Amino acid sequence: MDTLPELRFKIYLSLGLTIISEAIVTYILLQLLSFPVIAVIPFLGLFWLIQWLISPYLVARDSFEITEDDPYYGRVYEMVKRIAIASGIKPPRVFIVNAPYPNAFAYGNYVTGKRIGITSPLLNILSEEELAAVIGHEVGHIKHNDVEIGMAIGLIPSVLGFVSNLLLNLGWISLIFAVDETDLLFGIVMLAVGGALFIITLTLQLFVLWFNRLRESYADFHAVQLFGKDAINLANALAKIEIYMQNVRLDPFTGIIVTASPVKVKETDPSILVEEWLNEKPSPFSDILSTHPDPAKRVQMIYKSVIRA
């Protein structure tokens, strides 16, 4: 089980390997296209800036802001404010998100203001202590600037993925509506190039997902640093969320920022589920395609970190 210094080392290692792999792939592709590297930098910068500016309005499309004066949600705002101050950051704006599943997530930027979104089901199923632990995790993301960092290292895979889908669709359309051999050849070439880019994108995405999982663990550590032994409430919250999610169809657009990636569980008692996770021996590859660590890995790390604390 990682200590905080070990986790930080892995974060720097994954970040370095991700940047190097993306740089190598970008350089090779640009050389094949005889396109100057310097000319791509403004495009990537503009693409990142657009994402950075509009993402707060997309990830929480159906939401409303709450303040300390809110007669119903004022306690939630006060909780976020108290935890943010204890974490040494400016209190973020707080939004209640209309979604059919329990979730909390950090988003926003320096223009719109850093934000934390919380769904109503999460407020309904968690105790005050569990909600505080979850918010501590999300405040950790804001403190660590995870939104900006994650968006930056995911930029290259996002662009390549967009181009890959474009070429694949163009290839299929060319084959379906082909009227001669030239159209057929064009469609085959588009499918081949698009397929190759898809494989490259998937490979790069594995590095990005590795980095994301480590940042999630880093945010869990932040909750432990804030609450000490009471951080085990984060494990209880994860169990309640996973049980609730068994009968929920997740919106794929917001799936990347859920508090816990949905996994199949049979247990309906949160305390028993936590015990099962503590005794489980998850595969090293159980979460390789996930943005979040395997729940069993998270719970085991939280408990062992609490013991150290």
C-alpha positions as CSV (number, residue, x, y, z in Angstrom):
1,M,0.0,0.0,0.0
2,D,1.3,3.4,-1.0
3,T,2.4,6.0,1.4
4,L,1.9,9.6,0.4
5,P,5.5,10.1,-0.8
6,E,5.2,6.9,-2.8
7,L,1.9,8.0,-4.3
8,R,3.4,11.4,-5.3
9,F,6.4,9.6,-6.9
10,K,3.9,7.5,-9.0
11,I,2.0,10.6,-10.0
12,Y,5.1,12.3,-11.3
13,L,6.2,9.1,-13.0
14,S,2.9,8.6,-14.7
15,L,2.7,12.3,-15.7
16,G,6.2,12.2,-17.2
17,L,5.5,9.0,-19.1
18,T,2.2,10.3,-20.4
19,I,3.8,13.6,-21.6
20,I,6.7,11.7,-23.3
21,S,4.4,9.2,-25.0
22,E,2.1,12.0,-26.3
23,A,5.1,14.0,-27.5
24,I,6.6,11.1,-29.4
25,V,3.3,10.2,-31.0
26,T,2.6,13.8,-32.0
27,Y,6.1,14.3,-33.4
28,I,5.9,11.1,-35.5
29,L,2.5,11.9,-36.9
30,L,3.5,15.5,-37.8
31,Q,6.7,14.2,-39.5
32,L,4.6,11.7,-41.5
33,L,2.4,14.6,-42.6
34,S,5.4,16.9,-43.2
35,F,3.7,19.4,-40.8
36,P,5.8,21.8,-38.7
37,V,5.5,21.1,-34.9
38,I,5.5,24.8,-34.1
39,A,2.3,25.3,-36.2
40,V,0.4,22.8,-34.0
41,I,1.1,24.5,-30.7
42,P,-1.4,27.4,-31.2
43,F,-4.1,25.0,-32.3
44,L,-3.7,22.8,-29.3
45,G,-3.6,25.8,-27.0
46,L,-6.8,27.2,-28.5
47,F,-8.5,23.8,-28.3
48,W,-7.5,23.5,-24.6
49,L,-8.7,27.1,-23.9
50,I,-12.1,26.4,-25.5
51,Q,-12.5,23.2,-23.5
52,W,-11.4,25.0,-20.3
53,L,-13.9,27.8,-20.8
54,I,-17.0,25.9,-21.9
55,S,-16.7,22.7,-19.8
56,P,-18.2,24.2,-16.6
57,Y,-21.4,24.8,-18.6
58,L,-21.5,21.4,-20.1
59,V,-20.7,19.0,-17.2
60,A,-23.5,20.4,-15.0
61,R,-26.0,21.5,-17.5
62,D,-29.1,21.1,-15.3
63,S,-28.0,22.7,-12.0
64,F,-28.6,25.6,-9.7
65,E,-26.2,27.5,-7.4
66,I,-26.8,27.5,-3.6
67,T,-25.5,29.9,-1.0
68,E,-25.2,30.0,2.8
69,D,-28.6,31.8,2.9
70,D,-30.5,29.0,1.2
71,P,-33.2,27.7,3.6
72,Y,-32.8,24.1,2.4
73,Y,-29.3,23.7,1.2
74,G,-27.5,26.3,3.3
75,R,-26.0,23.6,5.5
76,V,-24.4,22.0,2.4
77,Y,-22.8,25.3,1.4
78,E,-21.5,25.8,4.9
79,M,-20.0,22.3,4.9
80,V,-18.2,22.9,1.7
81,K,-17.0,26.3,2.9
82,R,-15.7,24.9,6.2
83,I,-13.8,22.1,4.5
84,A,-12.4,24.4,1.8
85,I,-11.1,26.8,4.5
86,A,-9.6,23.9,6.4
87,S,-7.9,22.8,3.2
88,G,-6.4,26.3,2.7
89,I,-8.3,27.2,-0.4
90,K,-10.9,29.8,-1.4
91,P,-14.4,28.3,-0.9
92,P,-15.7,27.1,-4.3
93,R,-19.1,27.8,-5.7
94,V,-21.6,25.1,-4.9
95,F,-24.2,23.7,-7.3
96,I,-27.0,21.2,-6.8
97,V,-27.1,19.0,-10.0
98,N,-30.3,17.4,-11.2
99,A,-29.2,13.9,-11.9
100,P,-30.7,10.5,-11.1
101,Y,-27.6,9.1,-9.3
102,P,-25.5,10.0,-6.3
103,N,-22.5,12.0,-7.3
104,A,-20.2,14.9,-6.4
105,F,-17.5,16.3,-8.6
106,A,-15.1,19.3,-8.8
107,Y,-15.1,21.4,-12.0
108,G,-15.0,25.0,-13.1
109,N,-12.1,27.4,-13.8
110,Y,-10.6,30.7,-12.7
111,V,-13.1,32.6,-15.0
112,T,-16.3,30.9,-13.9
113,G,-15.0,30.1,-10.4
114,K,-14.0,26.8,-9.0
115,R,-17.1,24.7,-8.4
116,I,-18.4,21.6,-6.7
117,G,-21.5,19.9,-8.0
118,I,-23.6,17.6,-5.8
119,T,-26.6,15.6,-6.9
120,S,-29.8,15.3,-4.8
121,P,-29.6,11.5,-4.5
122,L,-26.1,11.8,-2.9
123,L,-27.6,14.2,-0.2
124,N,-30.4,11.7,0.4
125,I,-28.3,8.5,0.9
126,L,-25.3,9.8,2.9
127,S,-25.0,10.8,6.5
128,E,-23.5,14.2,7.4
129,E,-20.1,12.6,8.2
130,E,-20.1,10.6,4.9
131,L,-21.1,13.7,2.9
132,A,-18.3,15.7,4.5
133,A,-15.7,13.0,3.6
134,V,-16.9,13.0,0.0
135,I,-16.7,16.8,-0.2
136,G,-13.2,16.6,1.4
137,H,-12.2,14.4,-1.6
138,E,-13.7,16.9,-4.1
139,V,-12.0,19.8,-2.4
140,G,-8.8,17.9,-2.7
141,H,-9.2,17.9,-6.5
142,I,-9.6,21.7,-6.5
143,K,-6.6,22.1,-4.2
144,H,-4.5,19.9,-6.5
145,N,-5.7,21.7,-9.7
146,D,-6.8,18.3,-11.1
147,V,-9.3,19.8,-13.5
148,E,-6.7,21.9,-15.4
149,I,-4.0,19.2,-15.2
150,G,-6.4,16.4,-16.3
151,M,-7.7,18.5,-19.2
152,A,-4.2,19.3,-20.4
153,I,-2.8,15.7,-20.5
154,G,-6.0,14.5,-22.1
155,L,-5.8,17.0,-24.9
156,I,-3.7,15.0,-27.4
157,P,-5.8,11.8,-27.0
158,S,-9.0,13.9,-27.3
159,V,-7.8,15.4,-30.6
160,L,-6.6,12.1,-32.0
161,G,-9.8,10.4,-30.9
162,F,-11.9,13.1,-32.7
163,V,-9.8,12.7,-35.9
164,S,-10.0,8.9,-35.7
165,N,-13.8,8.9,-35.4
166,L,-14.0,11.4,-38.3
167,L,-11.9,9.2,-40.6
168,L,-13.7,6.0,-39.6
169,N,-17.1,7.5,-40.3
170,L,-15.9,9.0,-43.6
171,G,-14.5,5.6,-44.5
172,W,-17.7,3.8,-43.9
173,I,-19.7,6.4,-45.7
174,S,-17.4,6.1,-48.7
175,L,-17.8,2.4,-48.8
176,I,-21.6,2.4,-48.4
177,F,-22.1,5.0,-51.2
178,A,-19.1,4.0,-53.4
179,V,-19.8,4.2,-57.2
180,D,-16.4,3.1,-58.4
181,E,-13.1,1.6,-57.4
182,T,-11.7,5.0,-56.4
183,D,-14.4,5.5,-53.8
184,L,-13.8,2.0,-52.5
185,L,-10.1,2.6,-52.2
186,F,-10.6,5.9,-50.5
187,G,-13.0,4.3,-48.0
188,I,-10.5,1.5,-47.2
189,V,-7.7,3.9,-46.7
190,M,-9.8,6.1,-44.4
191,L,-10.8,3.0,-42.4
192,A,-7.2,1.9,-42.1
193,V,-5.8,5.3,-41.0
194,G,-8.8,5.9,-38.7
195,G,-8.3,2.4,-37.2
196,A,-4.6,3.0,-36.7
197,L,-5.3,6.3,-34.9
198,F,-7.9,4.6,-32.8
199,I,-5.3,2.1,-31.5
200,I,-2.8,4.9,-30.9
201,T,-5.5,6.9,-29.0
202,L,-6.4,4.0,-26.9
203,T,-2.8,3.4,-26.0
204,L,-2.3,7.0,-24.9
205,Q,-5.5,6.9,-23.0
206,L,-4.2,4.1,-20.9
207,F,-1.4,6.4,-19.6
208,V,-4.0,9.2,-19.0
209,L,-6.3,6.9,-17.1
210,W,-3.4,5.7,-15.0
211,F,-2.6,9.3,-14.1
212,N,-6.3,10.0,-13.3
213,R,-6.5,7.0,-10.9
214,L,-3.5,8.2,-9.0
215,R,-5.0,11.7,-8.7
216,E,-8.2,10.1,-7.3
217,S,-6.1,8.4,-4.7
218,Y,-4.3,11.7,-4.0
219,A,-7.7,13.3,-3.4
220,D,-8.6,10.4,-1.0
221,F,-5.4,11.1,0.9
222,H,-6.5,14.7,1.2
223,A,-9.7,13.5,2.9
224,V,-7.7,11.4,5.3
225,Q,-5.4,14.4,6.1
226,L,-8.5,16.5,6.8
227,F,-10.6,14.0,8.9
228,G,-8.1,11.5,10.2
229,K,-9.9,8.3,11.5
230,D,-13.3,9.8,10.4
231,A,-12.1,9.5,6.8
232,I,-13.4,5.9,6.9
233,N,-16.8,7.6,6.2
234,L,-15.5,8.0,2.7
235,A,-15.3,4.2,2.4
236,N,-18.9,3.9,3.7
237,A,-20.0,6.6,1.2
238,L,-18.4,4.7,-1.7
239,A,-20.3,1.5,-0.7
240,K,-23.6,3.3,-0.6
241,I,-22.9,4.9,-4.0
242,E,-22.0,1.6,-5.6
243,I,-25.1,-0.1,-4.3
244,Y,-27.3,2.7,-5.5
245,M,-25.7,2.7,-8.9
246,Q,-26.6,-1.0,-9.6
247,N,-30.0,0.1,-11.0
248,V,-28.9,3.4,-12.7
249,R,-28.0,3.9,-16.3
250,L,-25.1,6.4,-16.3
251,D,-24.9,9.3,-18.8
252,P,-21.7,8.5,-20.7
253,F,-20.9,12.2,-21.0
254,T,-20.7,12.7,-17.2
255,G,-19.4,9.3,-16.5
256,I,-15.8,10.5,-16.4
257,I,-16.4,12.7,-13.4
258,V,-18.5,10.5,-11.2
259,T,-17.3,10.0,-7.6
260,A,-16.9,6.3,-8.0
261,S,-16.8,4.3,-11.3
262,P,-19.8,1.9,-11.2
263,V,-18.9,-1.8,-10.6
264,K,-21.1,-4.8,-10.2
265,V,-21.9,-5.6,-6.6
266,K,-24.4,-8.1,-5.1
267,E,-24.3,-6.9,-1.5
268,T,-27.0,-4.4,-0.5
269,D,-25.6,-3.6,3.0
270,P,-22.9,-0.9,2.8
271,S,-21.1,-2.1,6.0
272,I,-20.9,-5.6,4.7
273,L,-19.8,-4.4,1.3
274,V,-16.9,-2.4,2.9
275,E,-15.8,-5.6,4.7
276,E,-15.9,-7.5,1.5
277,W,-13.7,-4.9,-0.2
278,L,-11.3,-4.9,2.7
279,N,-10.8,-8.7,2.3
280,E,-10.7,-8.7,-1.5
281,K,-7.6,-9.1,-3.5
282,P,-8.3,-7.1,-6.7
283,S,-6.4,-7.8,-9.8
284,P,-3.7,-5.1,-10.7
285,F,-5.6,-4.7,-14.0
286,S,-9.1,-4.6,-12.6
287,D,-9.4,-0.8,-13.1
288,I,-7.0,-0.4,-16.1
289,L,-9.8,1.1,-18.3
290,S,-11.3,3.2,-15.4
291,T,-10.9,6.8,-14.4
292,H,-11.1,5.8,-10.7
293,P,-9.3,3.0,-8.8
294,D,-11.1,-0.2,-8.1
295,P,-13.4,0.4,-5.1
296,A,-11.6,-2.4,-3.1
297,K,-8.3,-0.7,-3.7
298,R,-9.6,2.6,-2.6
299,V,-11.2,1.3,0.5
300,Q,-8.1,-0.6,1.5
301,M,-5.9,2.5,0.9
302,I,-8.3,4.7,2.9
303,Y,-8.3,2.3,5.9
304,K,-4.5,1.8,5.9
305,S,-4.0,5.5,5.5
306,V,-6.3,6.2,8.5
307,I,-4.3,3.7,10.6
308,R,-1.1,5.5,9.7
309,A,-2.7,8.9,10.4
